[in-house]
Amino acid sequence: MRKKEFASALADIRQVLAREPRHFGALSGLGIILQEMGDEKHALEMFRRALAIHPHLERIPDVVKKLSDKIDGRDI
């Protein structure tokens, strides 16, 4: 996705979340965009928020696990 497309998508997601802060689709979409932009820390936060609302989202738990290991570190 090009930078301009990210800007448009982010604006749409902001509007959705302003109306419905618990919109797990918008939260997970925001997580994907942030991850694509290289902001893995905030992407992880959005994925965690989405899972808190809808714990059975497909693929997101795997993404959270990978990002958590990378960002928070692995347990010893």
C-alpha positions as MATLAB code, in Angstrom:
seq = 'MRKKEFASALADIRQVLAREPRHFGALSGLGIILQEMGDEKHALEMFRRALAIHPHLERIPDVVKKLSDKIDGRDI';
ca = [
       0.000    0.000    0.000;
       1.353    3.402   -0.889;
       1.796    6.207    1.614;
      -1.188    8.130    0.190;
      -3.380    5.049    0.504;
      -2.283    4.627    4.130;
      -3.285    8.222    4.843;
      -6.741    7.688    3.385;
      -7.243    4.398    5.222;
      -6.043    5.921    8.497;
      -8.495    8.801    8.128;
     -11.341    6.335    7.574;
     -10.310    4.243   10.578;
     -10.122    7.351   12.783;
     -13.705    8.200   11.831;
     -14.908    4.676   12.565;
     -13.156    4.583   15.948;
     -14.493    8.035   16.852;
     -18.011    6.671   16.366;
     -17.374    3.183   17.779;
     -14.161    2.806   19.809;
     -14.765   -0.934   20.191;
     -14.882   -1.672   16.458;
     -12.528   -4.662   16.411;
     -12.311   -4.648   12.612;
     -11.063   -1.064   12.594;
      -8.650   -1.798   15.440;
      -7.186   -4.839   13.716;
      -7.033   -2.938   10.413;
      -5.174   -0.146   12.151;
      -2.814   -2.738   13.590;
      -2.100   -4.087   10.111;
      -1.406   -0.607    8.737;
       0.854    0.292   11.656;
       2.729   -2.963   11.235;
       3.175   -2.279    7.507;
       4.487    1.186    8.388;
       7.035   -0.341   10.770;
       5.362    0.792   13.999;
       5.187   -2.660   15.543;
       4.789   -1.446   19.127;
       1.579    0.454   18.370;
       0.411   -2.287   15.998;
       0.680   -4.763   18.869;
      -1.361   -2.430   21.069;
      -4.141   -2.238   18.448;
      -4.162   -6.012   17.937;
      -4.404   -6.530   21.703;
      -7.300   -4.078   21.926;
      -9.084   -5.875   19.077;
      -8.587   -9.251   20.783;
      -9.877   -7.890   24.087;
     -13.150   -7.151   22.297;
     -13.273  -10.211   20.056;
     -10.941  -12.938   21.367;
     -11.672  -15.310   18.472;
     -10.340  -13.215   15.601;
      -8.575  -15.349   13.006;
      -4.800  -15.001   12.670;
      -4.560  -12.048   15.074;
      -3.534  -14.183   18.084;
      -0.602  -15.528   16.048;
       0.417  -12.006   15.043;
       0.170  -10.858   18.671;
       2.359  -13.778   19.786;
       5.036  -12.988   17.187;
       5.021   -9.268   17.897;
       4.975   -9.841   21.661;
       8.019  -12.093   21.405;
       9.796   -9.511   19.285;
       8.838   -6.412   21.282;
       8.388   -7.644   24.838;
      11.013  -10.384   24.614;
      10.730  -14.076   25.237;
      10.314  -15.623   28.660;
      13.392  -17.432   29.901;
];
